[in-house]
């Protein structure tokens, strides 16, 4: 498989999980947050959120810093932008494929 395709794979694998995607959404809405704040109003335990944050960090989507005794988690905007670029590229490929299919079908008529 091409390196171009395998490089974003961990990124999209991390975002494919519903809980992790929810964490990313909360960080987008609320900004940098502690685990306590990320679990507030959620049915997901702090332990589970911590596990998911580590998976997101491994994919380069979030980072943490210390603030006293707490860890504050924030998004890595460059990595999210990279995901957007990959999705735009795939979208352009699909658009081109659909145009080729349309041309093929219309030529047969």
MILO-72229 format. One record per residue: residue number from 1; residue in one letter; y, x, z of N, C-alpha, C in turn. Coordinates in steps of 0.2 Angstrom, whole numbers. Layout:
BEGIN
<atom><resi>NUM</resi><resn>A</resn><n_y>Y</n_y><n_x>X</n_x><n_z>Z</n_z><ca_y>Y</ca_y><ca_x>X</ca_x><ca_z>Z</ca_z><c_y>Y</c_y><c_x>X</c_x><c_z>Z</c_z></atom>
...
END
This chain:
BEGIN
<atom><resi>1</resi><resn>X</resn><n_y>-6</n_y><n_x>4</n_x><n_z>0</n_z><ca_y>0</ca_y><ca_x>0</ca_x><ca_z>0</ca_z><c_y>6</c_y><c_x>4</c_x><c_z>0</c_z></atom>
<atom><resi>2</resi><resn>X</resn><n_y>11</n_y><n_x>2</n_x><n_z>-3</n_z><ca_y>18</ca_y><ca_x>6</ca_x><ca_z>-4</ca_z><c_y>21</c_y><c_x>7</c_x><c_z>3</c_z></atom>
<atom><resi>3</resi><resn>X</resn><n_y>24</n_y><n_x>13</n_x><n_z>4</n_z><ca_y>28</ca_y><ca_x>14</ca_x><ca_z>10</ca_z><c_y>34</c_y><c_x>9</c_x><c_z>11</c_z></atom>
<atom><resi>4</resi><resn>X</resn><n_y>36</n_y><n_x>7</n_x><n_z>5</n_z><ca_y>42</ca_y><ca_x>2</ca_x><ca_z>5</ca_z><c_y>40</c_y><c_x>-4</c_x><c_z>9</c_z></atom>
<atom><resi>5</resi><resn>X</resn><n_y>33</n_y><n_x>-6</n_x><n_z>8</n_z><ca_y>31</ca_y><ca_x>-12</ca_x><ca_z>11</ca_z><c_y>28</c_y><c_x>-11</c_x><c_z>18</c_z></atom>
<atom><resi>6</resi><resn>X</resn><n_y>26</n_y><n_x>-5</n_x><n_z>19</n_z><ca_y>23</ca_y><ca_x>-4</ca_x><ca_z>26</ca_z><c_y>28</c_y><c_x>-3</c_x><c_z>31</c_z></atom>
<atom><resi>7</resi><resn>X</resn><n_y>34</n_y><n_x>0</n_x><n_z>29</n_z><ca_y>39</ca_y><ca_x>2</ca_x><ca_z>34</ca_z><c_y>42</c_y><c_x>-4</c_x><c_z>38</c_z></atom>
<atom><resi>8</resi><resn>X</resn><n_y>43</n_y><n_x>-10</n_x><n_z>34</n_z><ca_y>46</ca_y><ca_x>-16</ca_x><ca_z>38</ca_z><c_y>40</c_y><c_x>-20</c_x><c_z>41</c_z></atom>
<atom><resi>9</resi><resn>X</resn><n_y>34</n_y><n_x>-18</n_x><n_z>40</n_z><ca_y>29</ca_y><ca_x>-22</ca_x><ca_z>43</ca_z><c_y>29</c_y><c_x>-23</c_x><c_z>51</c_z></atom>
<atom><resi>10</resi><resn>X</resn><n_y>30</n_y><n_x>-18</n_x><n_z>55</n_z><ca_y>30</ca_y><ca_x>-19</ca_x><ca_z>62</ca_z><c_y>36</c_y><c_x>-23</c_x><c_z>64</c_z></atom>
<atom><resi>11</resi><resn>X</resn><n_y>42</n_y><n_x>-23</n_x><n_z>60</n_z><ca_y>48</ca_y><ca_x>-27</ca_x><ca_z>61</ca_z><c_y>46</c_y><c_x>-34</c_x><c_z>61</c_z></atom>
<atom><resi>12</resi><resn>X</resn><n_y>43</n_y><n_x>-36</n_x><n_z>55</n_z><ca_y>41</ca_y><ca_x>-43</ca_x><ca_z>54</ca_z><c_y>35</c_y><c_x>-45</c_x><c_z>59</c_z></atom>
<atom><resi>13</resi><resn>X</resn><n_y>31</n_y><n_x>-41</n_x><n_z>60</n_z><ca_y>26</ca_y><ca_x>-42</ca_x><ca_z>65</ca_z><c_y>28</c_y><c_x>-44</c_x><c_z>72</c_z></atom>
<atom><resi>14</resi><resn>X</resn><n_y>34</n_y><n_x>-40</n_x><n_z>74</n_z><ca_y>37</ca_y><ca_x>-42</ca_x><ca_z>80</ca_z><c_y>40</c_y><c_x>-49</c_x><c_z>80</c_z></atom>
<atom><resi>15</resi><resn>X</resn><n_y>44</n_y><n_x>-50</n_x><n_z>75</n_z><ca_y>47</ca_y><ca_x>-56</ca_x><ca_z>74</ca_z><c_y>43</c_y><c_x>-62</c_x><c_z>73</c_z></atom>
<atom><resi>16</resi><resn>X</resn><n_y>37</n_y><n_x>-61</n_x><n_z>71</n_z><ca_y>32</ca_y><ca_x>-67</ca_x><ca_z>69</ca_z><c_y>30</c_y><c_x>-71</c_x><c_z>75</c_z></atom>
<atom><resi>17</resi><resn>X</resn><n_y>31</n_y><n_x>-68</n_x><n_z>81</n_z><ca_y>29</ca_y><ca_x>-71</ca_x><ca_z>87</ca_z><c_y>34</c_y><c_x>-76</c_x><c_z>89</c_z></atom>
<atom><resi>18</resi><resn>X</resn><n_y>32</n_y><n_x>-82</n_x><n_z>91</n_z><ca_y>37</ca_y><ca_x>-87</ca_x><ca_z>93</ca_z><c_y>41</c_y><c_x>-85</c_x><c_z>99</c_z></atom>
<atom><resi>19</resi><resn>X</resn><n_y>38</n_y><n_x>-83</n_x><n_z>104</n_z><ca_y>42</ca_y><ca_x>-81</ca_x><ca_z>110</ca_z><c_y>46</c_y><c_x>-75</c_x><c_z>109</c_z></atom>
<atom><resi>20</resi><resn>X</resn><n_y>44</n_y><n_x>-70</n_x><n_z>105</n_z><ca_y>49</ca_y><ca_x>-64</ca_x><ca_z>103</ca_z><c_y>55</c_y><c_x>-67</c_x><c_z>99</c_z></atom>
<atom><resi>21</resi><resn>X</resn><n_y>53</n_y><n_x>-71</n_x><n_z>95</n_z><ca_y>59</ca_y><ca_x>-74</ca_x><ca_z>90</ca_z><c_y>64</c_y><c_x>-77</c_x><c_z>95</c_z></atom>
<atom><resi>22</resi><resn>X</resn><n_y>61</n_y><n_x>-81</n_x><n_z>100</n_z><ca_y>66</ca_y><ca_x>-85</ca_x><ca_z>104</ca_z><c_y>70</c_y><c_x>-80</c_x><c_z>109</c_z></atom>
<atom><resi>23</resi><resn>X</resn><n_y>67</n_y><n_x>-74</n_x><n_z>111</n_z><ca_y>71</ca_y><ca_x>-69</ca_x><ca_z>114</ca_z><c_y>76</c_y><c_x>-66</c_x><c_z>110</c_z></atom>
<atom><resi>24</resi><resn>X</resn><n_y>75</n_y><n_x>-65</n_x><n_z>104</n_z><ca_y>80</ca_y><ca_x>-62</ca_x><ca_z>99</ca_z><c_y>85</c_y><c_x>-67</c_x><c_z>98</c_z></atom>
<atom><resi>25</resi><resn>X</resn><n_y>84</n_y><n_x>-73</n_x><n_z>98</n_z><ca_y>89</ca_y><ca_x>-79</ca_x><ca_z>97</ca_z><c_y>93</c_y><c_x>-79</c_x><c_z>103</c_z></atom>
<atom><resi>26</resi><resn>X</resn><n_y>90</n_y><n_x>-79</n_x><n_z>109</n_z><ca_y>94</ca_y><ca_x>-79</ca_x><ca_z>115</ca_z><c_y>99</c_y><c_x>-73</c_x><c_z>116</c_z></atom>
<atom><resi>27</resi><resn>X</resn><n_y>96</n_y><n_x>-67</n_x><n_z>114</n_z><ca_y>100</ca_y><ca_x>-61</ca_x><ca_z>114</ca_z><c_y>106</c_y><c_x>-62</c_x><c_z>109</c_z></atom>
<atom><resi>28</resi><resn>X</resn><n_y>105</n_y><n_x>-65</n_x><n_z>103</n_z><ca_y>110</ca_y><ca_x>-66</ca_x><ca_z>98</ca_z><c_y>115</c_y><c_x>-71</c_x><c_z>101</c_z></atom>
<atom><resi>29</resi><resn>X</resn><n_y>113</n_y><n_x>-76</n_x><n_z>105</n_z><ca_y>118</ca_y><ca_x>-81</ca_x><ca_z>107</ca_z><c_y>122</c_y><c_x>-78</c_x><c_z>113</c_z></atom>
<atom><resi>30</resi><resn>X</resn><n_y>118</n_y><n_x>-75</n_x><n_z>118</n_z><ca_y>121</ca_y><ca_x>-74</ca_x><ca_z>125</ca_z><c_y>123</c_y><c_x>-66</c_x><c_z>125</c_z></atom>
<atom><resi>31</resi><resn>X</resn><n_y>121</n_y><n_x>-62</n_x><n_z>121</n_z><ca_y>123</ca_y><ca_x>-55</ca_x><ca_z>121</ca_z><c_y>118</c_y><c_x>-52</c_x><c_z>126</c_z></atom>
<atom><resi>32</resi><resn>X</resn><n_y>119</n_y><n_x>-45</n_x><n_z>128</n_z><ca_y>115</ca_y><ca_x>-42</ca_x><ca_z>132</ca_z><c_y>113</c_y><c_x>-45</c_x><c_z>138</c_z></atom>
<atom><resi>33</resi><resn>X</resn><n_y>107</n_y><n_x>-45</n_x><n_z>140</n_z><ca_y>105</ca_y><ca_x>-49</ca_x><ca_z>146</ca_z><c_y>99</c_y><c_x>-46</c_x><c_z>150</c_z></atom>
<atom><resi>34</resi><resn>X</resn><n_y>99</n_y><n_x>-48</n_x><n_z>156</n_z><ca_y>93</ca_y><ca_x>-45</ca_x><ca_z>160</ca_z><c_y>87</c_y><c_x>-50</c_x><c_z>159</c_z></atom>
<atom><resi>35</resi><resn>X</resn><n_y>81</n_y><n_x>-48</n_x><n_z>162</n_z><ca_y>75</ca_y><ca_x>-52</ca_x><ca_z>161</ca_z><c_y>76</c_y><c_x>-58</c_x><c_z>165</c_z></atom>
<atom><resi>36</resi><resn>X</resn><n_y>80</n_y><n_x>-58</n_x><n_z>170</n_z><ca_y>81</ca_y><ca_x>-64</ca_x><ca_z>174</ca_z><c_y>85</c_y><c_x>-69</c_x><c_z>170</c_z></atom>
<atom><resi>37</resi><resn>X</resn><n_y>90</n_y><n_x>-67</n_x><n_z>166</n_z><ca_y>94</ca_y><ca_x>-71</ca_x><ca_z>162</ca_z><c_y>90</c_y><c_x>-74</c_x><c_z>156</c_z></atom>
<atom><resi>38</resi><resn>X</resn><n_y>86</n_y><n_x>-69</n_x><n_z>153</n_z><ca_y>82</ca_y><ca_x>-71</ca_x><ca_z>147</ca_z><c_y>77</c_y><c_x>-77</c_x><c_z>149</c_z></atom>
<atom><resi>39</resi><resn>X</resn><n_y>74</n_y><n_x>-76</n_x><n_z>155</n_z><ca_y>69</ca_y><ca_x>-81</ca_x><ca_z>157</ca_z><c_y>72</c_y><c_x>-88</c_x><c_z>160</c_z></atom>
<atom><resi>40</resi><resn>X</resn><n_y>78</n_y><n_x>-88</n_x><n_z>162</n_z><ca_y>82</ca_y><ca_x>-94</ca_x><ca_z>164</ca_z><c_y>81</c_y><c_x>-100</c_x><c_z>160</c_z></atom>
<atom><resi>41</resi><resn>X</resn><n_y>78</n_y><n_x>-105</n_x><n_z>162</n_z><ca_y>77</ca_y><ca_x>-111</ca_x><ca_z>158</ca_z><c_y>71</c_y><c_x>-111</c_x><c_z>154</c_z></atom>
<atom><resi>42</resi><resn>X</resn><n_y>67</n_y><n_x>-106</n_x><n_z>154</n_z><ca_y>62</ca_y><ca_x>-105</ca_x><ca_z>150</ca_z><c_y>55</c_y><c_x>-106</c_x><c_z>154</c_z></atom>
<atom><resi>43</resi><resn>X</resn><n_y>50</n_y><n_x>-108</n_x><n_z>150</n_z><ca_y>43</ca_y><ca_x>-108</ca_x><ca_z>154</ca_z><c_y>39</c_y><c_x>-102</c_x><c_z>154</c_z></atom>
<atom><resi>44</resi><resn>X</resn><n_y>42</n_y><n_x>-97</n_x><n_z>151</n_z><ca_y>39</ca_y><ca_x>-90</ca_x><ca_z>150</ca_z><c_y>41</c_y><c_x>-86</c_x><c_z>156</c_z></atom>
<atom><resi>45</resi><resn>X</resn><n_y>36</n_y><n_x>-83</n_x><n_z>159</n_z><ca_y>36</ca_y><ca_x>-79</ca_x><ca_z>165</ca_z><c_y>40</c_y><c_x>-72</c_x><c_z>164</c_z></atom>
<atom><resi>46</resi><resn>X</resn><n_y>43</n_y><n_x>-69</n_x><n_z>169</n_z><ca_y>46</ca_y><ca_x>-63</ca_x><ca_z>168</ca_z><c_y>42</c_y><c_x>-58</c_x><c_z>166</c_z></atom>
<atom><resi>47</resi><resn>X</resn><n_y>35</n_y><n_x>-58</n_x><n_z>168</n_z><ca_y>31</ca_y><ca_x>-53</ca_x><ca_z>166</ca_z><c_y>29</c_y><c_x>-53</c_x><c_z>158</c_z></atom>
<atom><resi>48</resi><resn>X</resn><n_y>29</n_y><n_x>-60</n_x><n_z>156</n_z><ca_y>28</ca_y><ca_x>-61</ca_x><ca_z>149</ca_z><c_y>34</c_y><c_x>-59</c_x><c_z>145</c_z></atom>
<atom><resi>49</resi><resn>X</resn><n_y>40</n_y><n_x>-60</n_x><n_z>147</n_z><ca_y>46</ca_y><ca_x>-58</ca_x><ca_z>143</ca_z><c_y>46</c_y><c_x>-51</c_x><c_z>143</c_z></atom>
<atom><resi>50</resi><resn>X</resn><n_y>45</n_y><n_x>-47</n_x><n_z>149</n_z><ca_y>45</ca_y><ca_x>-40</ca_x><ca_z>149</ca_z><c_y>40</c_y><c_x>-37</c_x><c_z>144</c_z></atom>
<atom><resi>51</resi><resn>X</resn><n_y>34</n_y><n_x>-40</n_x><n_z>143</n_z><ca_y>29</ca_y><ca_x>-38</ca_x><ca_z>138</ca_z><c_y>32</c_y><c_x>-39</c_x><c_z>131</c_z></atom>
<atom><resi>52</resi><resn>X</resn><n_y>35</n_y><n_x>-44</n_x><n_z>130</n_z><ca_y>38</ca_y><ca_x>-46</ca_x><ca_z>123</ca_z><c_y>44</c_y><c_x>-41</c_x><c_z>122</c_z></atom>
<atom><resi>53</resi><resn>X</resn><n_y>48</n_y><n_x>-40</n_x><n_z>127</n_z><ca_y>53</ca_y><ca_x>-35</ca_x><ca_z>126</ca_z><c_y>51</c_y><c_x>-28</c_x><c_z>124</c_z></atom>
<atom><resi>54</resi><resn>X</resn><n_y>45</n_y><n_x>-26</n_x><n_z>127</n_z><ca_y>43</ca_y><ca_x>-20</ca_x><ca_z>125</ca_z><c_y>40</c_y><c_x>-20</c_x><c_z>118</c_z></atom>
<atom><resi>55</resi><resn>X</resn><n_y>37</n_y><n_x>-25</n_x><n_z>116</n_z><ca_y>35</ca_y><ca_x>-25</ca_x><ca_z>109</ca_z><c_y>41</c_y><c_x>-25</c_x><c_z>104</c_z></atom>
<atom><resi>56</resi><resn>X</resn><n_y>46</n_y><n_x>-29</n_x><n_z>106</n_z><ca_y>52</ca_y><ca_x>-29</ca_x><ca_z>102</ca_z><c_y>55</c_y><c_x>-22</c_x><c_z>102</c_z></atom>
<atom><resi>57</resi><resn>X</resn><n_y>55</n_y><n_x>-19</n_x><n_z>107</n_z><ca_y>58</ca_y><ca_x>-12</ca_x><ca_z>108</ca_z><c_y>54</c_y><c_x>-7</c_x><c_z>103</c_z></atom>
<atom><resi>58</resi><resn>X</resn><n_y>47</n_y><n_x>-8</n_x><n_z>103</n_z><ca_y>43</ca_y><ca_x>-3</ca_x><ca_z>99</ca_z><c_y>45</c_y><c_x>-4</c_x><c_z>92</c_z></atom>
<atom><resi>59</resi><resn>X</resn><n_y>47</n_y><n_x>-10</n_x><n_z>90</n_z><ca_y>48</ca_y><ca_x>-12</ca_x><ca_z>83</ca_z><c_y>56</c_y><c_x>-10</c_x><c_z>81</c_z></atom>
<atom><resi>60</resi><resn>X</resn><n_y>59</n_y><n_x>-7</n_x><n_z>87</n_z><ca_y>66</ca_y><ca_x>-5</ca_x><ca_z>86</ca_z><c_y>71</c_y><c_x>-11</c_x><c_z>86</c_z></atom>
<atom><resi>61</resi><resn>X</resn><n_y>69</n_y><n_x>-17</n_x><n_z>88</n_z><ca_y>74</ca_y><ca_x>-23</ca_x><ca_z>88</ca_z><c_y>78</c_y><c_x>-23</c_x><c_z>94</c_z></atom>
<atom><resi>62</resi><resn>X</resn><n_y>76</n_y><n_x>-21</n_x><n_z>99</n_z><ca_y>80</ca_y><ca_x>-21</ca_x><ca_z>105</ca_z><c_y>80</c_y><c_x>-14</c_x><c_z>109</c_z></atom>
<atom><resi>63</resi><resn>X</resn><n_y>85</n_y><n_x>-13</n_x><n_z>114</n_z><ca_y>85</ca_y><ca_x>-7</ca_x><ca_z>118</ca_z><c_y>87</c_y><c_x>-10</c_x><c_z>125</c_z></atom>
<atom><resi>64</resi><resn>X</resn><n_y>85</n_y><n_x>-5</n_x><n_z>130</n_z><ca_y>87</ca_y><ca_x>-7</ca_x><ca_z>136</ca_z><c_y>91</c_y><c_x>-1</c_x><c_z>139</c_z></atom>
<atom><resi>65</resi><resn>X</resn><n_y>95</n_y><n_x>-3</n_x><n_z>144</n_z><ca_y>99</ca_y><ca_x>1</ca_x><ca_z>148</ca_z><c_y>99</c_y><c_x>-1</c_x><c_z>155</c_z></atom>
<atom><resi>66</resi><resn>X</resn><n_y>100</n_y><n_x>4</n_x><n_z>160</n_z><ca_y>100</ca_y><ca_x>2</ca_x><ca_z>167</ca_z><c_y>107</c_y><c_x>0</c_x><c_z>169</c_z></atom>
<atom><resi>67</resi><resn>X</resn><n_y>108</n_y><n_x>-5</n_x><n_z>173</n_z><ca_y>114</ca_y><ca_x>-7</ca_x><ca_z>176</ca_z><c_y>112</c_y><c_x>-9</c_x><c_z>184</c_z></atom>
<atom><resi>68</resi><resn>X</resn><n_y>113</n_y><n_x>-4</n_x><n_z>188</n_z><ca_y>110</ca_y><ca_x>-4</ca_x><ca_z>195</ca_z><c_y>103</c_y><c_x>-4</c_x><c_z>195</c_z></atom>
<atom><resi>69</resi><resn>X</resn><n_y>100</n_y><n_x>-9</n_x><n_z>198</n_z><ca_y>93</ca_y><ca_x>-10</ca_x><ca_z>198</ca_z><c_y>90</c_y><c_x>-14</c_x><c_z>193</c_z></atom>
<atom><resi>70</resi><resn>X</resn><n_y>94</n_y><n_x>-17</n_x><n_z>188</n_z><ca_y>92</ca_y><ca_x>-21</ca_x><ca_z>183</ca_z><c_y>92</c_y><c_x>-17</c_x><c_z>176</c_z></atom>
<atom><resi>71</resi><resn>X</resn><n_y>87</n_y><n_x>-19</n_x><n_z>172</n_z><ca_y>87</ca_y><ca_x>-17</ca_x><ca_z>165</ca_z><c_y>91</c_y><c_x>-22</c_x><c_z>161</c_z></atom>
<atom><resi>72</resi><resn>X</resn><n_y>96</n_y><n_x>-20</n_x><n_z>157</n_z><ca_y>99</ca_y><ca_x>-25</ca_x><ca_z>152</ca_z><c_y>97</c_y><c_x>-24</c_x><c_z>145</c_z></atom>
<atom><resi>73</resi><resn>X</resn><n_y>95</n_y><n_x>-29</n_x><n_z>142</n_z><ca_y>92</ca_y><ca_x>-28</ca_x><ca_z>135</ca_z><c_y>97</c_y><c_x>-31</c_x><c_z>130</c_z></atom>
<atom><resi>74</resi><resn>X</resn><n_y>97</n_y><n_x>-27</n_x><n_z>125</n_z><ca_y>102</ca_y><ca_x>-29</ca_x><ca_z>119</ca_z><c_y>99</c_y><c_x>-28</c_x><c_z>113</c_z></atom>
<atom><resi>75</resi><resn>X</resn><n_y>101</n_y><n_x>-31</n_x><n_z>108</n_z><ca_y>99</ca_y><ca_x>-31</ca_x><ca_z>101</ca_z><c_y>101</c_y><c_x>-24</c_x><c_z>98</c_z></atom>
<atom><resi>76</resi><resn>X</resn><n_y>97</n_y><n_x>-22</n_x><n_z>93</n_z><ca_y>98</ca_y><ca_x>-17</ca_x><ca_z>89</ca_z><c_y>101</c_y><c_x>-20</c_x><c_z>82</c_z></atom>
<atom><resi>77</resi><resn>X</resn><n_y>107</n_y><n_x>-21</n_x><n_z>81</n_z><ca_y>110</ca_y><ca_x>-24</ca_x><ca_z>75</ca_z><c_y>107</c_y><c_x>-21</c_x><c_z>68</c_z></atom>
<atom><resi>78</resi><resn>X</resn><n_y>107</n_y><n_x>-14</n_x><n_z>68</n_z><ca_y>105</ca_y><ca_x>-11</ca_x><ca_z>62</ca_z><c_y>98</c_y><c_x>-13</c_x><c_z>60</c_z></atom>
<atom><resi>79</resi><resn>X</resn><n_y>93</n_y><n_x>-14</n_x><n_z>65</n_z><ca_y>87</ca_y><ca_x>-15</ca_x><ca_z>63</ca_z><c_y>86</c_y><c_x>-23</c_x><c_z>61</c_z></atom>
<atom><resi>80</resi><resn>X</resn><n_y>90</n_y><n_x>-27</n_x><n_z>64</n_z><ca_y>91</ca_y><ca_x>-34</ca_x><ca_z>61</ca_z><c_y>93</c_y><c_x>-34</c_x><c_z>54</c_z></atom>
<atom><resi>81</resi><resn>X</resn><n_y>99</n_y><n_x>-30</n_x><n_z>53</n_z><ca_y>101</ca_y><ca_x>-30</ca_x><ca_z>46</ca_z><c_y>96</c_y><c_x>-28</c_x><c_z>41</c_z></atom>
<atom><resi>82</resi><resn>X</resn><n_y>92</n_y><n_x>-23</n_x><n_z>43</n_z><ca_y>87</ca_y><ca_x>-20</ca_x><ca_z>39</ca_z><c_y>82</c_y><c_x>-26</c_x><c_z>37</c_z></atom>
<atom><resi>83</resi><resn>X</resn><n_y>80</n_y><n_x>-30</n_x><n_z>42</n_z><ca_y>76</ca_y><ca_x>-36</ca_x><ca_z>41</ca_z><c_y>79</c_y><c_x>-41</c_x><c_z>36</c_z></atom>
<atom><resi>84</resi><resn>X</resn><n_y>86</n_y><n_x>-42</n_x><n_z>37</n_z><ca_y>89</ca_y><ca_x>-46</ca_x><ca_z>32</ca_z><c_y>89</c_y><c_x>-43</c_x><c_z>25</c_z></atom>
<atom><resi>85</resi><resn>X</resn><n_y>90</n_y><n_x>-37</n_x><n_z>24</n_z><ca_y>90</ca_y><ca_x>-33</ca_x><ca_z>18</ca_z><c_y>83</c_y><c_x>-34</c_x><c_z>14</c_z></atom>
<atom><resi>86</resi><resn>X</resn><n_y>78</n_y><n_x>-33</n_x><n_z>18</n_z><ca_y>71</ca_y><ca_x>-34</ca_x><ca_z>16</ca_z><c_y>70</c_y><c_x>-41</c_x><c_z>13</c_z></atom>
<atom><resi>87</resi><resn>X</resn><n_y>72</n_y><n_x>-46</n_x><n_z>17</n_z><ca_y>71</ca_y><ca_x>-53</ca_x><ca_z>15</ca_z><c_y>75</c_y><c_x>-55</c_x><c_z>9</c_z></atom>
<atom><resi>88</resi><resn>X</resn><n_y>81</n_y><n_x>-52</n_x><n_z>8</n_z><ca_y>85</ca_y><ca_x>-53</ca_x><ca_z>2</ca_z><c_y>81</c_y><c_x>-50</c_x><c_z>-4</c_z></atom>
<atom><resi>89</resi><resn>X</resn><n_y>78</n_y><n_x>-44</n_x><n_z>-3</n_z><ca_y>75</ca_y><ca_x>-41</ca_x><ca_z>-8</ca_z><c_y>69</c_y><c_x>-45</c_x><c_z>-10</c_z></atom>
<atom><resi>90</resi><resn>X</resn><n_y>65</n_y><n_x>-48</n_x><n_z>-6</n_z><ca_y>60</ca_y><ca_x>-52</ca_x><ca_z>-7</ca_z><c_y>62</c_y><c_x>-59</c_x><c_z>-11</c_z></atom>
<atom><resi>91</resi><resn>X</resn><n_y>68</n_y><n_x>-61</n_x><n_z>-8</n_z><ca_y>70</ca_y><ca_x>-67</ca_x><ca_z>-11</ca_z><c_y>72</c_y><c_x>-66</c_x><c_z>-19</c_z></atom>
<atom><resi>92</resi><resn>X</resn><n_y>75</n_y><n_x>-61</n_x><n_z>-20</n_z><ca_y>77</ca_y><ca_x>-59</ca_x><ca_z>-27</ca_z><c_y>71</c_y><c_x>-58</c_x><c_z>-31</c_z></atom>
<atom><resi>93</resi><resn>X</resn><n_y>65</n_y><n_x>-55</n_x><n_z>-28</n_z><ca_y>59</ca_y><ca_x>-55</ca_x><ca_z>-32</ca_z><c_y>56</c_y><c_x>-62</c_x><c_z>-34</c_z></atom>
<atom><resi>94</resi><resn>X</resn><n_y>56</n_y><n_x>-66</n_x><n_z>-29</n_z><ca_y>54</ca_y><ca_x>-73</ca_x><ca_z>-30</ca_z><c_y>58</c_y><c_x>-76</c_x><c_z>-35</c_z></atom>
<atom><resi>95</resi><resn>X</resn><n_y>65</n_y><n_x>-76</n_x><n_z>-35</n_z><ca_y>69</ca_y><ca_x>-79</ca_x><ca_z>-40</ca_z><c_y>67</c_y><c_x>-77</c_x><c_z>-47</c_z></atom>
<atom><resi>96</resi><resn>X</resn><n_y>66</n_y><n_x>-70</n_x><n_z>-47</n_z><ca_y>65</ca_y><ca_x>-67</ca_x><ca_z>-54</ca_z><c_y>58</c_y><c_x>-70</c_x><c_z>-56</c_z></atom>
<atom><resi>97</resi><resn>X</resn><n_y>53</n_y><n_x>-70</n_x><n_z>-52</n_z><ca_y>46</ca_y><ca_x>-73</ca_x><ca_z>-54</ca_z><c_y>47</c_y><c_x>-80</c_x><c_z>-56</c_z></atom>
<atom><resi>98</resi><resn>X</resn><n_y>51</n_y><n_x>-84</n_x><n_z>-52</n_z><ca_y>51</ca_y><ca_x>-91</ca_x><ca_z>-54</ca_z><c_y>55</c_y><c_x>-92</c_x><c_z>-61</c_z></atom>
<atom><resi>99</resi><resn>X</resn><n_y>60</n_y><n_x>-87</n_x><n_z>-62</n_z><ca_y>63</ca_y><ca_x>-88</ca_x><ca_z>-69</ca_z><c_y>58</c_y><c_x>-86</c_x><c_z>-75</c_z></atom>
<atom><resi>100</resi><resn>X</resn><n_y>54</n_y><n_x>-81</n_x><n_z>-73</n_z><ca_y>49</ca_y><ca_x>-79</ca_x><ca_z>-78</ca_z><c_y>44</c_y><c_x>-85</c_x><c_z>-79</c_z></atom>
<atom><resi>101</resi><resn>X</resn><n_y>42</n_y><n_x>-88</n_x><n_z>-74</n_z><ca_y>37</ca_y><ca_x>-94</ca_x><ca_z>-75</ca_z><c_y>40</c_y><c_x>-99</c_x><c_z>-79</c_z></atom>
<atom><resi>102</resi><resn>X</resn><n_y>47</n_y><n_x>-101</n_x><n_z>-77</n_z><ca_y>50</ca_y><ca_x>-106</ca_x><ca_z>-81</ca_z><c_y>51</c_y><c_x>-104</c_x><c_z>-88</c_z></atom>
<atom><resi>103</resi><resn>X</resn><n_y>52</n_y><n_x>-98</n_x><n_z>-90</n_z><ca_y>53</ca_y><ca_x>-96</ca_x><ca_z>-97</ca_z><c_y>46</c_y><c_x>-97</c_x><c_z>-100</c_z></atom>
<atom><resi>104</resi><resn>X</resn><n_y>41</n_y><n_x>-95</n_x><n_z>-97</n_z><ca_y>34</ca_y><ca_x>-96</ca_x><ca_z>-99</ca_z><c_y>32</c_y><c_x>-103</c_x><c_z>-101</c_z></atom>
<atom><resi>105</resi><resn>X</resn><n_y>34</n_y><n_x>-107</n_x><n_z>-96</n_z><ca_y>32</ca_y><ca_x>-114</ca_x><ca_z>-97</ca_z><c_y>36</c_y><c_x>-117</c_x><c_z>-102</c_z></atom>
<atom><resi>106</resi><resn>X</resn><n_y>43</n_y><n_x>-116</n_x><n_z>-103</n_z><ca_y>47</ca_y><ca_x>-119</ca_x><ca_z>-108</ca_z><c_y>45</c_y><c_x>-116</c_x><c_z>-115</c_z></atom>
<atom><resi>107</resi><resn>X</resn><n_y>43</n_y><n_x>-110</n_x><n_z>-115</n_z><ca_y>40</ca_y><ca_x>-107</ca_x><ca_z>-122</ca_z><c_y>34</c_y><c_x>-111</c_x><c_z>-124</c_z></atom>
<atom><resi>108</resi><resn>X</resn><n_y>30</n_y><n_x>-113</n_x><n_z>-120</n_z><ca_y>24</ca_y><ca_x>-116</ca_x><ca_z>-122</ca_z><c_y>25</c_y><c_x>-124</c_x><c_z>-124</c_z></atom>
<atom><resi>109</resi><resn>X</resn><n_y>31</n_y><n_x>-126</n_x><n_z>-122</n_z><ca_y>32</ca_y><ca_x>-133</ca_x><ca_z>-124</ca_z><c_y>34</c_y><c_x>-134</c_x><c_z>-131</c_z></atom>
END
